[in-house]
Amino acid sequence: MKARLVRKHFVQFLYSGSFFSEDSSKEVAERNPSKVEVPQGAFCFSFYDQIVGVAIENGKEIPVSSGMLDKSSNYYYGGKVYTVARLKKEFPNDKTLISNIEGNGYKRAIRCRTGNWQPFENGDVFIEEKVA
């Protein structure tokens, strides 16, 4: 079997969903956060690579692709990052949120520009939203 393979870069955007985040991906020339145009409804993005190409078996071309490779941390565009202590002070009645963040061992959470909450993990990056 022979193969023609190439490594490509992608950006994946996350959007608020009913139970889980929805996502979309597109190919990019490079993994550069400053060159990413974040869609209106997206609350964060990350980069990943994928090996894609064609395998040739007995003269027949078969499209092939890997899964996500070298996934980056999340880049949160806009929103506000809170420590657990600050959550307790500013949202004392939101016991479920505080319990979820503390119970899962997170030290920080982010209220995304879309209004949803996400854990803000080590390595995640906050990008100030540009105001037009």
Order of alpha helices (4+ residues) and beta strands (2+ residues): beta-beta-beta-beta-beta-beta-alpha-alpha-beta-beta-beta
